[in-house]
Structure formats: C-alpha cells, structure tokens
C-alpha cells in the first residue's frame, strides 16, 4: 500500500502534516481493541476520537509545534515550496505493527503502533527528533502526548493466572489495597466491574481503577485511576469464575 503525506488541520485550524489512513485498514485493529477493552469502553474511547478527527484516522508526521518551528526557521514560503516534493514522495514501507496503549495522569489512549523509515527520513530532512509514529484509535478524557507510543500490547496469560491465585487465596479483592500505589480509603469496598486479558477494572471509593501486571517489576499495579463518570454494575461471580477458569 502506498500512502502520501498531506496537510491536515487540528480542531482549531492549525496546519500540520500527516497521512490519512483508509477506514478499511483500521478495522482489524479496532476489532483487536474491542476484544481488549469490551463494548462499553470501546464505544466511549472511539467516540471521542471520531469526534475529534471528524470520522477519520491519521498518522501525524510533523505536528503543529514542529510545523510552526520549521516555518519560522526556513521562512514560510521556503517551507511550503519544499513540501511539493514531500507530497509526491511515495510512502510504501509503512508497517502497522499492532495495538498499543499509553497513559498520562487520568488520560489513556489506544493506538496502532506504526513504523516507516521513509517517514523517519522526512523528519530527519527537517532536523526533527525521532518520533513514535502511530494512528490513534481512541482515548478517554484527552489524548495522551509526550509519552512513548511504540510498545504493542500482548496477551498475558500470566495476568489472569496470578489474578486468579490472589482472588481465590483471599476470597475477595482486598489484595488490591496492598498494591504499592493504592491511595484510597482502605475501608472502602473493592468492586470488580470488568476483567480483560491484560487489565482488570474495579471501582472503589468513588473511583474506577485499572489494574495490570508489570513484568519488569513482577507486581500488580494501578495503571490508571479516574472519577466514576457513569455507573458500571458489579461482575457476577459466575462471570468471574468463567474468566478466571475456576
């Protein structure tokens, strides 16, 4: 597949450069995302992306800040003239590697991790630093910037096995209160609302929390925490046993 760089505009009309990705190329990755986070969260995350990007998906090559920086350094006329060749340059080495995720404060984003030597060469042409190319699939609250976006999520059978051990050893979810970054009322009940292959969502003391297992530290960790914005029911015990295979 050959892609071409073009002018894009952000929500307030600023110019930047990127590649529009046909929706048909996005669908397999949206399916993967749905499998990871479930129908309810999938709709929430993707709706925000679709509203922001007007129903389209894209890969940013030169963002607004970089675009303005180059325009100032080169002069806007020289920069615009230099783009004539860039817009004709065939990007035929684009690789869409898989779905990744990143968080910052209470915000979380999901995206397709992408790679292209030709896109990297264009940024080098304008003396710009290395960038993690990606196509945003969805986000909660706000998109996430200034963090790595080059890691692909992988199935983690270890997560469910260890989660099952902790739950049935304690016969409750109170072990979550012993996670290193738990900072809520320890008397509040931990209520399970969703269990996926790599994360678990619970509600406690007015917050939702996503629980993951960190391989590098070999420990459970709260990867995101945010105020409850809509009610989610407690998971039935029968569903929990089915997922944890107990």
C-alpha positions, 0 to 999 in steps of 0.5 A: 500500500502506498500512502502520501503525506498531506496537510491536515488541520487540528480542531482549531485550524492549525496546519500540520502534516500527516497521512490519512489512513483508509477506514478499511485498514483500521478495522482489524485493529479496532476489532483487536481493541474491542476484544481488549477493552469490551463494548462499553469502553470501546464505544466511549474511547472511539467516540471521542476520537471520531469526534475529534478527527471528524470520522477519520484516522491519521498518522501525524508526521510533523505536528503543529509545534514542529510545523510552526518551528520549521516555518519560522526557521526556513521562512514560510514560503521556503517551507511550503515550496519544499513540501511539493516534493514531500507530497509526491514522495511515495510512502510504501514501507509503512508497517502497522505493527499492532495495538498499543496503549499509553497513559498520562495522569487520568488520560489513556489512549489506544493506538496502532503502533506504526513504523516507516523509515521513509517517514523517519527520513522526512523528519530527519530532512527537517532536523526533527527528533525521532518520533513514535509514529502511530494512528490513534484509535481512541482515548478517554478524557484527552489524548495522551502526548509526550509519552512513548507510543511504540510498545504493542500490547500482548496477551498475558496469560500470566495476568489472569493466572496470578489474578486468579491465585490472589482472588481465590487465596483471599476470597475477595479483592482486598489484595488490591489495597496492598498494591504499592500505589493504592491511595484510597480509603482502605475501608472502602469496598473493592468492586470488580466491574470488568476483567480483560486479558491484560487489565482488570477494572474495579471501582472503589471509593468513588473511583474506577481503577485499572489494574495490570501486571508489570513484568519488569517489576513482577507486581500488580499495579494501578495503571490508571485511576479516574472519577466514576463518570457513569455507573458500571454494575458489579461482575457476577461471580459466575462471570468471574469464575468463567474468566478466571477458569475456576 
